[in-house]
Amino acid sequence: MKKLYSGLASILGFIIILLYALKNATTLFDFSFEGMADILGYFNLVQQYLIYALAGLVGLELLAGKKLLSLIFIVLLAFVVITTFFPEIANSYLPS
């Protein structure tokens, strides 16, 4: 199971870095192509959840085989993800 988590985390990490590089290149070099605004719009929408997914996979990889600790980790991760759906919580720590 560790190899599965590691493989998925590697792919997700690569996608996150690639999307951040595109976002930064667009700003720094005025780099763009048709559909770039749509791609960046979707990325801005899901970037927080991509990072949560990556953290979740890495945590599950670390805790593979440790059932009680894995359960506690999954409950904490679910709490963090669910509470982000409440704007007043997210606005309390995100910059305006």
TAJO-V438303 format. One record per backbone hydrogen bond with DSSP energy under -1.0 kcal/mol. NH is the residue of the N-H (numbers start at 1). CO is the residue of the C=O. If there is no record, write none. Layout:
NH_CO ; NH_CO
This chain:
5_1 ; 6_2 ; 7_3 ; 8_4 ; 9_5 ; 10_6 ; 11_7 ; 12_8 ; 13_9 ; 14_10 ; 15_11 ; 16_12 ; 17_13 ; 18_14 ; 19_15 ; 20_16 ; 21_17 ; 22_18 ; 23_19 ; 24_20 ; 25_21 ; 26_22 ; 27_23 ; 28_24 ; 29_25 ; 31_25 ; 36_33 ; 39_35 ; 40_36 ; 41_37 ; 42_38 ; 43_39 ; 44_40 ; 45_41 ; 46_42 ; 47_43 ; 50_46 ; 51_47 ; 52_48 ; 53_49 ; 54_50 ; 55_51 ; 56_52 ; 57_53 ; 58_54 ; 59_55 ; 60_56 ; 61_57 ; 62_58 ; 63_59 ; 66_63 ; 70_66 ; 71_67 ; 72_68 ; 73_69 ; 74_70 ; 75_71 ; 76_72 ; 77_73 ; 78_74 ; 79_75 ; 80_76 ; 81_77 ; 82_78 ; 83_79 ; 85_82 ; 86_83 ; 89_86 ; 90_86 ; 91_87 ; 94_90
